[in-house]
Amino acid sequence: MSARVEREWNDRRLSPKVKAIVNEAAGYAAERWGWNFTLTSIHRTPAEDAALHASGIHVDWRAVDVRTRGRSREAIDDVTRYINRRWIYDPARPNLKVCFAEPHGTGPHAHYQVHARTRRRERGS
């Protein structure tokens, strides 16, 4: 993790919910696949994104990217399914997911995002 990403990870503005989800995914990925996550970016506010000459893609401190280069498609899909079975992005928009794999941009990565209404699924649902 770069010094910038580490500072952002520890920034109080980063959603505690997205941190909990990424930590849960990291624990599962390490146990099941021996995969130690490498955070590559944390999505910031539009002004901060522009000041860092970044991508222009942002969700106000509610999204994180994790590098997946070198990981099997099976591992990436398994971790993605695991998190999406455990978390609901927004009950009003069931087609949107907390986690998805993204093959483009700066390279293959998994994107974790939360909404104000993101919540853990109830057991049995």
C-alpha positions in Angstrom: 0.0 0.0 0.0 1.4 3.4 -0.9 1.9 6.0 1.7 -0.9 8.1 0.2 -3.3 5.1 0.2 -2.3 4.3 3.8 -3.0 7.8 4.9 -6.4 7.7 3.2 -7.2 4.3 4.7 -6.6 5.9 8.1 -8.5 9.1 7.3 -11.7 9.5 9.4 -13.6 10.5 6.3 -13.3 7.0 4.8 -16.6 5.2 5.4 -16.3 2.8 8.3 -18.7 0.5 6.5 -16.4 0.2 3.4 -13.5 -0.5 5.7 -15.4 -3.2 7.5 -16.4 -4.8 4.2 -12.8 -4.7 2.7 -11.4 -6.1 6.0 -14.0 -8.9 5.8 -13.2 -9.6 2.2 -9.4 -9.6 2.9 -9.8 -12.1 5.8 -11.8 -14.4 3.6 -9.5 -14.0 0.6 -6.4 -14.7 2.8 -8.0 -17.8 4.5 -9.6 -19.3 1.3 -7.1 -18.3 -1.4 -3.9 -17.1 0.4 -4.5 -13.7 -1.2 -3.2 -10.7 0.7 -5.0 -7.6 -0.6 -3.2 -4.6 -2.0 -5.2 -1.5 -1.9 -4.6 0.6 -5.0 -7.0 3.5 -4.5 -9.6 5.1 -2.3 -12.1 7.2 -4.1 -12.3 10.8 -2.8 -14.4 13.9 -3.2 -14.4 15.5 -6.7 -12.1 18.4 -5.5 -9.6 16.1 -3.9 -9.6 13.8 -6.9 -8.9 16.7 -9.2 -6.1 18.1 -6.9 -4.4 14.7 -7.1 -4.7 14.6 -10.9 -6.5 11.3 -10.5 -9.0 9.5 -12.6 -12.0 11.8 -12.1 -13.9 8.8 -10.8 -15.0 9.2 -7.2 -17.5 8.3 -4.7 -17.2 10.6 -1.6 -14.9 8.4 0.5 -17.1 5.4 0.1 -15.2 3.2 -2.4 -11.9 1.3 -2.5 -10.1 -0.6 -5.2 -8.0 -3.7 -4.6 -5.5 -5.1 -7.1 -6.3 -8.5 -8.5 -3.5 -8.8 -11.1 -2.1 -12.3 -10.9 -5.2 -13.8 -9.1 -7.3 -16.5 -10.7 -10.7 -15.6 -12.0 -12.0 -18.3 -9.7 -10.6 -16.5 -6.6 -11.8 -13.1 -7.7 -15.3 -14.3 -8.5 -15.4 -16.3 -5.2 -14.5 -13.3 -3.0 -16.9 -11.1 -5.0 -19.8 -13.6 -4.5 -18.9 -14.0 -0.8 -19.2 -10.3 -0.1 -22.3 -9.8 -2.2 -24.0 -12.6 -0.4 -23.2 -11.0 2.9 -23.9 -7.3 2.1 -26.7 -5.4 0.3 -25.6 -2.2 -1.5 -29.0 -0.5 -1.5 -32.2 -2.3 -0.8 -34.0 0.1 -3.2 -31.6 -0.9 -6.0 -31.1 -4.6 -5.7 -29.1 -4.9 -9.0 -26.3 -2.8 -7.6 -23.5 -4.7 -5.8 -21.1 -3.9 -3.0 -18.3 -5.7 -4.8 -17.5 -6.2 -8.5 -14.5 -7.2 -10.6 -13.2 -4.6 -13.0 -10.8 -5.7 -15.7 -10.1 -2.2 -17.0 -8.6 1.1 -15.8 -5.2 0.8 -14.1 -5.3 -3.0 -14.4 -7.5 -5.7 -13.0 -9.0 -4.8 -9.7 -12.0 -5.4 -7.4 -14.1 -2.4 -6.5 -15.8 -2.2 -3.1 -18.4 0.5 -2.7 -21.0 1.4 -0.1 -24.2 3.5 -0.1 -25.7 5.3 2.8 -28.2 2.4 3.0 -25.7 -0.4 2.6 -26.3 -3.1 5.2 -25.4 -6.6 6.2 -27.8 -9.2 4.9 -29.9 -10.9 7.5 -29.2 -14.6 8.0 -31.2 -16.8 5.7 -31.9 -14.1 3.2 
